[in-house]
Amino acid sequence: MPEETALDATLLDLLACPQDKGPLLLVRDDAGAALLYNPRLRRAYPIENGIPVLLTDEARDVTDAEHTAFTAQHPGE
């Protein structure tokens, strides 16, 4: 069962990508894991035990299919 991860909306608004300092989207991958996603750089940051891991070394590049799926979770952004 996927870990339930709820980030407070205020916290999410304050978080920024450590690479480009832009906003991040809260998304879920195919396995149901929550991630923070930067659609501009196509990089995903893990959330471990409810704590965002905003380290560039921990981020991963996403595939074109993942990018499409992640941005579809936030239409209009």
All heavy atoms as a GROMACS GRO file, in nm:
protein
  588
    1MET      N    1   0.086  -0.119   0.000
    1MET     CA    2   0.000   0.000   0.000
    1MET      C    3   0.089   0.124   0.000
    1MET      O    4   0.186   0.132   0.075
    1MET     CB    5  -0.090  -0.004   0.123
    1MET     CG    6  -0.180   0.115   0.136
    1MET     SD    7  -0.299   0.088   0.269
    1MET     CE    8  -0.435   0.172   0.198
    2PRO      N    9   0.060   0.224  -0.085
    2PRO     CA   10   0.145   0.342  -0.089
    2PRO      C   11   0.138   0.422   0.041
    2PRO      O   12   0.035   0.429   0.106
    2PRO     CB   13   0.088   0.424  -0.205
    2PRO     CG   14  -0.044   0.366  -0.238
    2PRO     CD   15  -0.050   0.229  -0.179
    3GLU      N   16   0.251   0.480   0.074
    3GLU     CA   17   0.259   0.564   0.193
    3GLU      C   18   0.176   0.689   0.170
    3GLU      O   19   0.182   0.751   0.065
    3GLU     CB   20   0.405   0.603   0.215
    3GLU     CG   21   0.426   0.705   0.323
    3GLU     CD   22   0.570   0.754   0.331
    3GLU    OE1   23   0.659   0.680   0.290
    3GLU    OE2   24   0.590   0.865   0.379
    4GLU      N   25   0.094   0.722   0.266
    4GLU     CA   26   0.014   0.844   0.256
    4GLU      C   27   0.104   0.962   0.292
    4GLU      O   28   0.158   0.968   0.401
    4GLU     CB   29  -0.106   0.838   0.350
    4GLU     CG   30  -0.213   0.743   0.305
    4GLU     CD   31  -0.271   0.781   0.169
    4GLU    OE1   32  -0.295   0.901   0.144
    4GLU    OE2   33  -0.290   0.690   0.087
    5THR      N   34   0.119   1.052   0.199
    5THR     CA   35   0.202   1.168   0.221
    5THR      C   36   0.121   1.292   0.192
    5THR      O   37   0.079   1.312   0.079
    5THR     CB   38   0.326   1.166   0.131
    5THR    OG1   39   0.396   1.045   0.155
    5THR    CG2   40   0.417   1.282   0.160
    6ALA      N   41   0.097   1.371   0.293
    6ALA     CA   42   0.024   1.496   0.275
    6ALA      C   43   0.113   1.609   0.323
    6ALA      O   44   0.149   1.614   0.439
    6ALA     CB   45  -0.106   1.492   0.352
    7LEU      N   46   0.149   1.694   0.231
    7LEU     CA   47   0.226   1.812   0.269
    7LEU      C   48   0.128   1.927   0.285
    7LEU      O   49   0.039   1.945   0.203
    7LEU     CB   50   0.329   1.847   0.162
    7LEU     CG   51   0.444   1.750   0.144
    7LEU    CD1   52   0.534   1.795   0.030
    7LEU    CD2   53   0.524   1.737   0.271
    8ASP      N   54   0.145   2.000   0.390
    8ASP     CA   55   0.064   2.117   0.414
    8ASP      C   56   0.077   2.211   0.293
    8ASP      O   57   0.185   2.230   0.239
    8ASP     CB   58   0.113   2.184   0.542
    8ASP     CG   59   0.036   2.308   0.576
    8ASP    OD1   60  -0.069   2.297   0.638
    8ASP    OD2   61   0.084   2.418   0.538
    9ALA      N   62  -0.035   2.269   0.249
    9ALA     CA   63  -0.034   2.358   0.132
    9ALA      C   64   0.061   2.475   0.152
    9ALA      O   65   0.129   2.517   0.058
    9ALA     CB   66  -0.175   2.407   0.104
   10THR      N   67   0.070   2.527   0.273
   10THR     CA   68   0.161   2.638   0.301
   10THR      C   69   0.305   2.594   0.284
   10THR      O   70   0.385   2.665   0.223
   10THR     CB   71   0.138   2.693   0.443
   10THR    OG1   72   0.003   2.731   0.456
   10THR    CG2   73   0.230   2.810   0.472
   11LEU      N   74   0.338   2.475   0.334
   11LEU     CA   75   0.472   2.422   0.319
   11LEU      C   76   0.504   2.402   0.172
   11LEU      O   77   0.612   2.439   0.125
   11LEU     CB   78   0.489   2.291   0.395
   11LEU     CG   79   0.623   2.218   0.378
   11LEU    CD1   80   0.738   2.305   0.425
   11LEU    CD2   81   0.621   2.085   0.449
   12LEU      N   82   0.412   2.345   0.099
   12LEU     CA   83   0.433   2.322  -0.043
   12LEU      C   84   0.459   2.453  -0.117
   12LEU      O   85   0.545   2.460  -0.205
   12LEU     CB   86   0.314   2.248  -0.104
   12LEU     CG   87   0.330   2.201  -0.248
   12LEU    CD1   88   0.451   2.110  -0.264
   12LEU    CD2   89   0.204   2.130  -0.294
   13ASP      N   90   0.387   2.558  -0.080
   13ASP     CA   91   0.408   2.689  -0.142
   13ASP      C   92   0.546   2.747  -0.111
   13ASP      O   93   0.600   2.824  -0.190
   13ASP     CB   94   0.301   2.789  -0.097
   13ASP     CG   95   0.166   2.763  -0.162
   13ASP    OD1   96   0.161   2.691  -0.265
   13ASP    OD2   97   0.066   2.814  -0.109
   14LEU      N   98   0.602   2.708   0.003
   14LEU     CA   99   0.733   2.760   0.043
   14LEU      C  100   0.850   2.683  -0.018
   14LEU      O  101   0.959   2.736  -0.031
   14LEU     CB  102   0.747   2.758   0.196
   14LEU     CG  103   0.654   2.850   0.273
   14LEU    CD1  104   0.669   2.826   0.423
   14LEU    CD2  105   0.684   2.995   0.240
   15LEU      N  106   0.826   2.557  -0.051
   15LEU     CA  107   0.933   2.474  -0.104
   15LEU      C  108   0.968   2.517  -0.246
   15LEU      O  109   0.881   2.554  -0.324
   15LEU     CB  110   0.893   2.327  -0.104
   15LEU     CG  111   0.872   2.264   0.033
   15LEU    CD1  112   0.823   2.121   0.017
   15LEU    CD2  113   1.000   2.267   0.113
   16ALA      N  114   1.098   2.510  -0.277
   16ALA     CA  115   1.145   2.546  -0.410
   16ALA      C  116   1.252   2.447  -0.453
   16ALA      O  117   1.320   2.387  -0.370
   16ALA     CB  118   1.201   2.687  -0.410
   17CYS      N  119   1.265   2.432  -0.583
   17CYS     CA  120   1.369   2.346  -0.638
   17CYS      C  121   1.505   2.404  -0.603
   17CYS      O  122   1.529   2.523  -0.623
   17CYS     CB  123   1.352   2.337  -0.789
   17CYS     SG  124   1.485   2.245  -0.870
   18PRO      N  125   1.596   2.323  -0.551
   18PRO     CA  126   1.729   2.375  -0.518
   18PRO      C  127   1.812   2.411  -0.641
   18PRO      O  128   1.909   2.484  -0.629
   18PRO     CB  129   1.794   2.261  -0.438
   18PRO     CG  130   1.720   2.138  -0.479
   18PRO     CD  131   1.581   2.183  -0.514
   19GLN      N  132   1.771   2.362  -0.758
   19GLN     CA  133   1.847   2.391  -0.879
   19GLN      C  134   1.807   2.523  -0.944
   19GLN      O  135   1.892   2.606  -0.971
   19GLN     CB  136   1.833   2.277  -0.979
   19GLN     CG  137   1.906   2.152  -0.934
   19GLN     CD  138   1.889   2.039  -1.033
   19GLN    OE1  139   1.786   1.973  -1.034
   19GLN    NE2  140   1.989   2.018  -1.115
   20ASP      N  141   1.676   2.542  -0.971
   20ASP     CA  142   1.635   2.665  -1.039
   20ASP      C  143   1.552   2.758  -0.951
   20ASP      O  144   1.507   2.862  -0.996
   20ASP     CB  145   1.563   2.633  -1.170
   20ASP     CG  146   1.421   2.580  -1.151
   20ASP    OD1  147   1.376   2.559  -1.036
   20ASP    OD2  148   1.355   2.556  -1.254
   21LYS      N  149   1.531   2.719  -0.826
   21LYS     CA  150   1.459   2.800  -0.725
   21LYS      C  151   1.312   2.821  -0.760
   21LYS      O  152   1.246   2.905  -0.701
   21LYS     CB  153   1.526   2.936  -0.703
   21LYS     CG  154   1.676   2.931  -0.679
   21LYS     CD  155   1.711   2.849  -0.559
   21LYS     CE  156   1.861   2.859  -0.531
   21LYS     NZ  157   1.927   2.734  -0.522
   22GLY      N  158   1.258   2.745  -0.855
   22GLY     CA  159   1.119   2.758  -0.894
   22GLY      C  160   1.029   2.666  -0.813
   22GLY      O  161   1.075   2.582  -0.736
   23PRO      N  162   0.897   2.680  -0.833
   23PRO     CA  163   0.801   2.599  -0.758
   23PRO      C  164   0.804   2.452  -0.800
   23PRO      O  165   0.847   2.418  -0.910
   23PRO     CB  166   0.666   2.663  -0.792
   23PRO     CG  167   0.688   2.733  -0.921
   23PRO     CD  168   0.832   2.774  -0.923
   24LEU      N  169   0.756   2.368  -0.709
   24LEU     CA  170   0.751   2.224  -0.731
   24LEU      C  171   0.606   2.177  -0.726
   24LEU      O  172   0.523   2.238  -0.658
   24LEU     CB  173   0.832   2.151  -0.624
   24LEU     CG  174   0.981   2.181  -0.623
   24LEU    CD1  175   1.045   2.131  -0.494
   24LEU    CD2  176   1.049   2.119  -0.744
   25LEU      N  177   0.578   2.069  -0.797
   25LEU     CA  178   0.445   2.007  -0.795
   25LEU      C  179   0.449   1.882  -0.710
   25LEU      O  180   0.545   1.804  -0.718
   25LEU     CB  181   0.402   1.969  -0.936
   25LEU     CG  182   0.398   2.080  -1.041
   25LEU    CD1  183   0.363   2.021  -1.178
   25LEU    CD2  184   0.299   2.187  -1.001
   26LEU      N  185   0.346   1.860  -0.631
   26LEU     CA  186   0.333   1.736  -0.557
   26LEU      C  187   0.261   1.637  -0.648
   26LEU      O  188   0.149   1.661  -0.691
   26LEU     CB  189   0.253   1.758  -0.429
   26LEU     CG  190   0.229   1.636  -0.340
   26LEU    CD1  191   0.362   1.578  -0.292
   26LEU    CD2  192   0.140   1.672  -0.224
   27VAL      N  193   0.330   1.526  -0.682
   27VAL     CA  194   0.275   1.426  -0.773
   27VAL      C  195   0.292   1.287  -0.713
   27VAL      O  196   0.363   1.269  -0.614
   27VAL     CB  197   0.344   1.432  -0.912
   27VAL    CG1  198   0.321   1.566  -0.979
   27VAL    CG2  199   0.493   1.402  -0.901
   28ARG      N  200   0.226   1.190  -0.777
   28ARG     CA  201   0.243   1.049  -0.739
   28ARG      C  202   0.290   0.973  -0.862
   28ARG      O  203   0.240   0.996  -0.972
   28ARG     CB  204   0.113   0.991  -0.688
   28ARG     CG  205   0.074   1.049  -0.554
   28ARG     CD  206  -0.016   0.957  -0.475
   28ARG     NE  207  -0.047   1.015  -0.346
   28ARG     CZ  208   0.022   0.990  -0.235
   28ARG    NH1  209   0.124   0.909  -0.237
   28ARG    NH2  210  -0.012   1.047  -0.122
   29ASP      N  211   0.386   0.883  -0.840
   29ASP     CA  212   0.435   0.801  -0.950
   29ASP      C  213   0.344   0.680  -0.970
   29ASP      O  214   0.242   0.666  -0.901
   29ASP     CB  215   0.581   0.761  -0.930
   29ASP     CG  216   0.605   0.670  -0.811
   29ASP    OD1  217   0.508   0.616  -0.754
   29ASP    OD2  218   0.723   0.653  -0.774
   30ASP      N  219   0.380   0.592  -1.063
   30ASP     CA  220   0.296   0.475  -1.093
   30ASP      C  221   0.278   0.384  -0.973
   30ASP      O  222   0.177   0.316  -0.961
   30ASP     CB  223   0.357   0.394  -1.208
   30ASP     CG  224   0.342   0.466  -1.341
   30ASP    OD1  225   0.256   0.555  -1.352
   30ASP    OD2  226   0.418   0.434  -1.434
   31ALA      N  227   0.376   0.381  -0.884
   31ALA     CA  228   0.369   0.296  -0.764
   31ALA      C  229   0.290   0.364  -0.651
   31ALA      O  230   0.270   0.304  -0.546
   31ALA     CB  231   0.510   0.261  -0.716
   32GLY      N  232   0.250   0.489  -0.671
   32GLY     CA  233   0.175   0.561  -0.569
   32GLY      C  234   0.261   0.642  -0.474
   32GLY      O  235   0.209   0.702  -0.381
   33ALA      N  236   0.392   0.643  -0.496
   33ALA     CA  237   0.482   0.719  -0.409
   33ALA      C  238   0.472   0.868  -0.441
   33ALA      O  239   0.465   0.907  -0.558
   33ALA     CB  240   0.626   0.671  -0.426
   34ALA      N  241   0.470   0.949  -0.338
   34ALA     CA  242   0.465   1.094  -0.355
   34ALA      C  243   0.604   1.146  -0.389
   34ALA      O  244   0.705   1.100  -0.334
   34ALA     CB  245   0.414   1.161  -0.228
   35LEU      N  246   0.607   1.243  -0.479
   35LEU     CA  247   0.731   1.307  -0.522
   35LEU      C  248   0.706   1.456  -0.536
   35LEU      O  249   0.593   1.500  -0.556
   35LEU     CB  250   0.774   1.255  -0.660
   35LEU     CG  251   0.797   1.106  -0.677
   35LEU    CD1  252   0.806   1.072  -0.825
   35LEU    CD2  253   0.924   1.066  -0.606
   36LEU      N  254   0.812   1.533  -0.528
   36LEU     CA  255   0.805   1.674  -0.564
   36LEU      C  256   0.870   1.684  -0.701
   36LEU      O  257   0.981   1.637  -0.722
   36LEU     CB  258   0.878   1.760  -0.462
   36LEU     CG  259   0.807   1.770  -0.328
   36LEU    CD1  260   0.894   1.840  -0.225
   36LEU    CD2  261   0.674   1.844  -0.342
   37TYR      N  262   0.798   1.746  -0.796
   37TYR     CA  263   0.841   1.744  -0.934
   37TYR      C  264   0.864   1.884  -0.988
   37TYR      O  265   0.782   1.974  -0.969
   37TYR     CB  266   0.736   1.672  -1.019
   37TYR     CG  267   0.772   1.664  -1.164
   37TYR    CD1  268   0.891   1.605  -1.204
   37TYR    CD2  269   0.689   1.716  -1.262
   37TYR    CE1  270   0.925   1.597  -1.338
   37TYR    CE2  271   0.722   1.708  -1.395
   37TYR     CZ  272   0.841   1.650  -1.432
   37TYR     OH  273   0.876   1.642  -1.565
   38ASN      N  274   0.976   1.901  -1.056
   38ASN     CA  275   1.008   2.026  -1.125
   38ASN      C  276   0.988   2.000  -1.275
   38ASN      O  277   1.073   1.938  -1.338
   38ASN     CB  278   1.153   2.067  -1.097
   38ASN     CG  279   1.191   2.194  -1.169
   38ASN    OD1  280   1.132   2.231  -1.269
   38ASN    ND2  281   1.292   2.261  -1.118
   39PRO      N  282   0.877   2.047  -1.332
   39PRO     CA  283   0.850   2.020  -1.473
   39PRO      C  284   0.943   2.097  -1.567
   39PRO      O  285   0.960   2.057  -1.682
   39PRO     CB  286   0.705   2.064  -1.491
   39PRO     CG  287   0.680   2.162  -1.382
   39PRO     CD  288   0.768   2.120  -1.267
   40ARG      N  289   1.003   2.205  -1.520
   40ARG     CA  290   1.093   2.283  -1.605
   40ARG      C  291   1.222   2.207  -1.633
   40ARG      O  292   1.274   2.209  -1.744
   40ARG     CB  293   1.123   2.419  -1.538
   40ARG     CG  294   0.997   2.502  -1.517
   40ARG     CD  295   1.021   2.620  -1.423
   40ARG     NE  296   1.074   2.582  -1.293
   40ARG     CZ  297   1.005   2.526  -1.194
   40ARG    NH1  298   0.877   2.500  -1.210
   40ARG    NH2  299   1.060   2.496  -1.079
   41LEU      N  300   1.275   2.140  -1.530
   41LEU     CA  301   1.400   2.064  -1.545
   41LEU      C  302   1.375   1.914  -1.562
   41LEU      O  303   1.469   1.838  -1.582
   41LEU     CB  304   1.490   2.086  -1.423
   41LEU     CG  305   1.532   2.231  -1.396
   41LEU    CD1  306   1.616   2.238  -1.270
   41LEU    CD2  307   1.609   2.287  -1.515
   42ARG      N  308   1.248   1.875  -1.546
   42ARG     CA  309   1.209   1.733  -1.552
   42ARG      C  310   1.288   1.649  -1.451
   42ARG      O  311   1.346   1.547  -1.482
   42ARG     CB  312   1.224   1.678  -1.693
   42ARG     CG  313   1.128   1.743  -1.790
   42ARG     CD  314   1.131   1.678  -1.923
   42ARG     NE  315   1.030   1.743  -2.008
   42ARG     CZ  316   0.975   1.684  -2.111
   42ARG    NH1  317   1.006   1.562  -2.144
   42ARG    NH2  318   0.886   1.748  -2.184
   43ARG      N  319   1.287   1.699  -1.326
   43ARG     CA  320   1.356   1.633  -1.215
   43ARG      C  321   1.255   1.607  -1.105
   43ARG      O  322   1.172   1.692  -1.074
   43ARG     CB  323   1.470   1.719  -1.160
   43ARG     CG  324   1.574   1.761  -1.260
   43ARG     CD  325   1.683   1.661  -1.278
   43ARG     NE  326   1.765   1.657  -1.158
   43ARG     CZ  327   1.848   1.558  -1.131
   43ARG    NH1  328   1.860   1.457  -1.212
   43ARG    NH2  329   1.920   1.558  -1.022
   44ALA      N  330   1.266   1.490  -1.042
   44ALA     CA  331   1.176   1.451  -0.933
   44ALA      C  332   1.256   1.431  -0.805
   44ALA      O  333   1.362   1.367  -0.806
   44ALA     CB  334   1.101   1.323  -0.969
   45TYR      N  335   1.204   1.486  -0.696
   45TYR     CA  336   1.267   1.475  -0.565
   45TYR      C  337   1.184   1.382  -0.478
   45TYR      O  338   1.061   1.395  -0.473
   45TYR     CB  339   1.276   1.612  -0.498
   45TYR     CG  340   1.368   1.707  -0.571
   45TYR    CD1  341   1.320   1.788  -0.674
   45TYR    CD2  342   1.503   1.714  -0.539
   45TYR    CE1  343   1.404   1.873  -0.742
   45TYR    CE2  344   1.588   1.800  -0.606
   45TYR     CZ  345   1.538   1.879  -0.708
   45TYR     OH  346   1.622   1.962  -0.776
   46PRO      N  347   1.248   1.291  -0.407
   46PRO     CA  348   1.172   1.198  -0.324
   46PRO      C  349   1.118   1.264  -0.197
   46PRO      O  350   1.166   1.368  -0.152
   46PRO     CB  351   1.276   1.092  -0.287
   46PRO     CG  352   1.407   1.164  -0.290
   46PRO     CD  353   1.393   1.268  -0.399
   47ILE      N  354   1.016   1.200  -0.142
   47ILE     CA  355   0.963   1.236  -0.011
   47ILE      C  356   0.976   1.108   0.072
   47ILE      O  357   0.916   1.006   0.039
   47ILE     CB  358   0.816   1.282  -0.019
   47ILE    CG1  359   0.806   1.407  -0.105
   47ILE    CG2  360   0.761   1.307   0.122
   47ILE    CD1  361   0.663   1.452  -0.130
   48GLU      N  362   1.057   1.115   0.176
   48GLU     CA  363   1.082   0.997   0.259
   48GLU      C  364   1.024   1.018   0.398
   48GLU      O  365   1.060   1.114   0.466
   48GLU     CB  366   1.232   0.969   0.267
   48GLU     CG  367   1.293   0.935   0.131
   48GLU     CD  368   1.443   0.916   0.136
   48GLU    OE1  369   1.504   0.928   0.244
   48GLU    OE2  370   1.500   0.890   0.028
   49ASN      N  371   0.934   0.931   0.436
   49ASN     CA  372   0.867   0.940   0.567
   49ASN      C  373   0.804   1.077   0.588
   49ASN      O  374   0.809   1.133   0.696
   49ASN     CB  375   0.965   0.909   0.680
   49ASN     CG  376   1.019   0.769   0.672
   49ASN    OD1  377   0.945   0.675   0.642
   49ASN    ND2  378   1.147   0.752   0.695
   50GLY      N  379   0.745   1.130   0.481
   50GLY     CA  380   0.678   1.260   0.489
   50GLY      C  381   0.770   1.380   0.484
   50GLY      O  382   0.724   1.493   0.498
   51ILE      N  383   0.900   1.358   0.462
   51ILE     CA  384   0.997   1.467   0.460
   51ILE      C  385   1.053   1.482   0.319
   51ILE      O  386   1.114   1.389   0.265
   51ILE     CB  387   1.112   1.440   0.560
   51ILE    CG1  388   1.055   1.427   0.700
   51ILE    CG2  389   1.217   1.552   0.553
   51ILE    CD1  390   1.153   1.376   0.802
   52PRO      N  391   1.036   1.600   0.258
   52PRO     CA  392   1.092   1.622   0.125
   52PRO      C  393   1.245   1.619   0.130
   52PRO      O  394   1.306   1.680   0.217
   52PRO     CB  395   1.043   1.762   0.088
   52PRO     CG  396   0.929   1.789   0.179
   52PRO     CD  397   0.957   1.712   0.304
   53VAL      N  398   1.304   1.547   0.036
   53VAL     CA  399   1.450   1.539   0.026
   53VAL      C  400   1.491   1.625  -0.093
   53VAL      O  401   1.494   1.579  -0.207
   53VAL     CB  402   1.498   1.393   0.010
   53VAL    CG1  403   1.650   1.388   0.003
   53VAL    CG2  404   1.445   1.306   0.123
   54LEU      N  405   1.519   1.751  -0.066
   54LEU     CA  406   1.549   1.847  -0.172
   54LEU      C  407   1.699   1.862  -0.191
   54LEU      O  408   1.756   1.970  -0.179
   54LEU     CB  409   1.483   1.981  -0.142
   54LEU     CG  410   1.330   1.977  -0.141
   54LEU    CD1  411   1.272   2.111  -0.101
   54LEU    CD2  412   1.277   1.933  -0.276
   55LEU      N  413   1.764   1.751  -0.221
   55LEU     CA  414   1.907   1.749  -0.249
   55LEU      C  415   1.924   1.714  -0.396
   55LEU      O  416   1.866   1.616  -0.445
   55LEU     CB  417   1.977   1.644  -0.163
   55LEU     CG  418   1.964   1.662  -0.012
   55LEU    CD1  419   2.019   1.541   0.061
   55LEU    CD2  420   2.036   1.789   0.032
   56THR      N  421   2.005   1.791  -0.467
   56THR     CA  422   2.021   1.767  -0.611
   56THR      C  423   2.075   1.628  -0.639
   56THR      O  424   2.039   1.567  -0.741
   56THR     CB  425   2.110   1.872  -0.676
   56THR    OG1  426   2.236   1.877  -0.609
   56THR    CG2  427   2.046   2.010  -0.670
   57ASP      N  428   2.156   1.573  -0.550
   57ASP     CA  429   2.209   1.438  -0.570
   57ASP      C  430   2.103   1.330  -0.553
   57ASP      O  431   2.120   1.219  -0.601
   57ASP     CB  432   2.323   1.410  -0.472
   57ASP     CG  433   2.447   1.493  -0.501
   57ASP    OD1  434   2.457   1.549  -0.612
   57ASP    OD2  435   2.535   1.500  -0.414
   58GLU      N  436   1.993   1.360  -0.485
   58GLU     CA  437   1.886   1.264  -0.461
   58GLU      C  438   1.777   1.272  -0.568
   58GLU      O  439   1.693   1.183  -0.578
   58GLU     CB  440   1.824   1.285  -0.323
   58GLU     CG  441   1.919   1.260  -0.208
   58GLU     CD  442   1.957   1.113  -0.194
   58GLU    OE1  443   1.872   1.026  -0.218
   58GLU    OE2  444   2.074   1.087  -0.161
   59ALA      N  445   1.776   1.379  -0.646
   59ALA     CA  446   1.675   1.396  -0.750
   59ALA      C  447   1.707   1.302  -0.866
   59ALA      O  448   1.820   1.260  -0.885
   59ALA     CB  449   1.674   1.540  -0.799
   60ARG      N  450   1.602   1.271  -0.942
   60ARG     CA  451   1.622   1.187  -1.060
   60ARG      C  452   1.555   1.249  -1.181
   60ARG      O  453   1.456   1.323  -1.169
   60ARG     CB  454   1.569   1.046  -1.036
   60ARG     CG  455   1.418   1.037  -1.023
   60ARG     CD  456   1.373   0.892  -1.019
   60ARG     NE  457   1.230   0.877  -1.002
   60ARG     CZ  458   1.140   0.883  -1.100
   60ARG    NH1  459   1.179   0.906  -1.224
   60ARG    NH2  460   1.012   0.867  -1.076
   61ASP      N  461   1.612   1.222  -1.297
   61ASP     CA  462   1.550   1.265  -1.421
   61ASP      C  463   1.428   1.177  -1.446
   61ASP      O  464   1.426   1.060  -1.407
   61ASP     CB  465   1.648   1.250  -1.538
   61ASP     CG  466   1.766   1.346  -1.526
   61ASP    OD1  467   1.746   1.460  -1.481
   61ASP    OD2  468   1.877   1.305  -1.564
   62VAL      N  469   1.328   1.232  -1.512
   62VAL     CA  470   1.209   1.154  -1.544
   62VAL      C  471   1.200   1.132  -1.694
   62VAL      O  472   1.256   1.208  -1.773
   62VAL     CB  473   1.079   1.222  -1.492
   62VAL    CG1  474   1.085   1.245  -1.343
   62VAL    CG2  475   1.053   1.351  -1.564
   63THR      N  476   1.131   1.026  -1.731
   63THR     CA  477   1.112   0.994  -1.872
   63THR      C  478   1.005   1.087  -1.931
   63THR      O  479   0.933   1.155  -1.858
   63THR     CB  480   1.067   0.848  -1.888
   63THR    OG1  481   0.937   0.835  -1.828
   63THR    CG2  482   1.165   0.751  -1.825
   64ASP      N  483   0.994   1.086  -2.063
   64ASP     CA  484   0.890   1.165  -2.128
   64ASP      C  485   0.751   1.120  -2.082
   64ASP      O  486   0.662   1.204  -2.060
   64ASP     CB  487   0.901   1.152  -2.281
   64ASP     CG  488   1.023   1.225  -2.337
   64ASP    OD1  489   1.077   1.314  -2.269
   64ASP    OD2  490   1.062   1.193  -2.450
   65ALA      N  491   0.732   0.988  -2.068
   65ALA     CA  492   0.602   0.936  -2.024
   65ALA      C  493   0.571   0.981  -1.881
   65ALA      O  494   0.456   1.018  -1.850
   65ALA     CB  495   0.600   0.784  -2.033
   66GLU      N  496   0.671   0.979  -1.792
   66GLU     CA  497   0.649   1.026  -1.655
   66GLU      C  498   0.616   1.174  -1.654
   66GLU      O  499   0.528   1.219  -1.581
   66GLU     CB  500   0.773   1.001  -1.569
   66GLU     CG  501   0.795   0.857  -1.532
   66GLU     CD  502   0.924   0.837  -1.454
   66GLU    OE1  503   1.029   0.888  -1.498
   66GLU    OE2  504   0.918   0.771  -1.349
   67HIS      N  505   0.687   1.253  -1.733
   67HIS     CA  506   0.662   1.397  -1.741
   67HIS      C  507   0.516   1.422  -1.780
   67HIS      O  508   0.448   1.504  -1.719
   67HIS     CB  509   0.758   1.464  -1.839
   67HIS     CG  510   0.725   1.608  -1.865
   67HIS    ND1  511   0.751   1.707  -1.773
   67HIS    CD2  512   0.668   1.669  -1.972
   67HIS    CE1  513   0.710   1.824  -1.821
   67HIS    NE2  514   0.659   1.802  -1.942
   68THR      N  515   0.471   1.350  -1.882
   68THR     CA  516   0.332   1.365  -1.927
   68THR      C  517   0.235   1.328  -1.816
   68THR      O  518   0.137   1.400  -1.791
   68THR     CB  519   0.308   1.278  -2.052
   68THR    OG1  520   0.396   1.320  -2.156
   68THR    CG2  521   0.164   1.288  -2.099
   69ALA      N  522   0.260   1.218  -1.748
   69ALA     CA  523   0.173   1.173  -1.640
   69ALA      C  524   0.175   1.273  -1.523
   69ALA      O  525   0.069   1.304  -1.466
   69ALA     CB  526   0.213   1.035  -1.592
   70PHE      N  527   0.292   1.323  -1.486
   70PHE     CA  528   0.302   1.415  -1.373
   70PHE      C  529   0.233   1.548  -1.403
   70PHE      O  530   0.163   1.603  -1.320
   70PHE     CB  531   0.448   1.440  -1.335
   70PHE     CG  532   0.520   1.321  -1.277
   70PHE    CD1  533   0.658   1.319  -1.272
   70PHE    CD2  534   0.452   1.211  -1.229
   70PHE    CE1  535   0.727   1.211  -1.218
   70PHE    CE2  536   0.520   1.101  -1.175
   70PHE     CZ  537   0.657   1.102  -1.169
   71THR      N  538   0.256   1.601  -1.523
   71THR     CA  539   0.193   1.731  -1.555
   71THR      C  540   0.043   1.717  -1.572
   71THR      O  541  -0.031   1.811  -1.547
   71THR     CB  542   0.258   1.795  -1.680
   71THR    OG1  543   0.253   1.703  -1.789
   71THR    CG2  544   0.402   1.835  -1.651
   72ALA      N  545  -0.004   1.597  -1.611
   72ALA     CA  546  -0.149   1.574  -1.622
   72ALA      C  547  -0.216   1.578  -1.484
   72ALA      O  548  -0.336   1.605  -1.475
   72ALA     CB  549  -0.175   1.439  -1.689
   73GLN      N  550  -0.139   1.554  -1.379
   73GLN     CA  551  -0.194   1.560  -1.243
   73GLN      C  552  -0.220   1.705  -1.200
   73GLN      O  553  -0.287   1.730  -1.101
   73GLN     CB  554  -0.099   1.493  -1.144
   73GLN     CG  555  -0.088   1.344  -1.164
   73GLN     CD  556   0.011   1.280  -1.068
   73GLN    OE1  557   0.024   1.319  -0.952
   73GLN    NE2  558   0.083   1.178  -1.116
   74HIS      N  559  -0.162   1.801  -1.274
   74HIS     CA  560  -0.176   1.943  -1.242
   74HIS      C  561  -0.208   2.021  -1.368
   74HIS      O  562  -0.127   2.103  -1.414
   74HIS     CB  563  -0.046   1.997  -1.178
   74HIS     CG  564  -0.019   1.942  -1.045
   74HIS    ND1  565  -0.067   2.000  -0.930
   74HIS    CD2  566   0.049   1.832  -1.005
   74HIS    CE1  567  -0.028   1.929  -0.825
   74HIS    NE2  568   0.040   1.825  -0.869
   75PRO      N  569  -0.324   1.999  -1.428
   75PRO     CA  570  -0.357   2.072  -1.552
   75PRO      C  571  -0.363   2.223  -1.527
   75PRO      O  572  -0.405   2.268  -1.421
   75PRO     CB  573  -0.494   2.017  -1.591
   75PRO     CG  574  -0.549   1.950  -1.470
   75PRO     CD  575  -0.432   1.914  -1.382
   76GLY      N  576  -0.313   2.296  -1.623
   76GLY     CA  577  -0.316   2.442  -1.614
   76GLY      C  578  -0.199   2.504  -1.541
   76GLY      O  579  -0.193   2.624  -1.525
   77GLU      N  580  -0.106   2.422  -1.495
   77GLU     CA  581   0.011   2.479  -1.426
   77GLU      C  582   0.130   2.480  -1.516
   77GLU      O  583   0.146   2.411  -1.608
   77GLU     CB  584   0.042   2.399  -1.299
   77GLU     CG  585  -0.064   2.423  -1.198
   77GLU     CD  586  -0.020   2.395  -1.057
   77GLU    OE1  587   0.096   2.421  -1.024
   77GLU    OE2  588  -0.102   2.349  -0.980
   0.00000   0.00000   0.00000
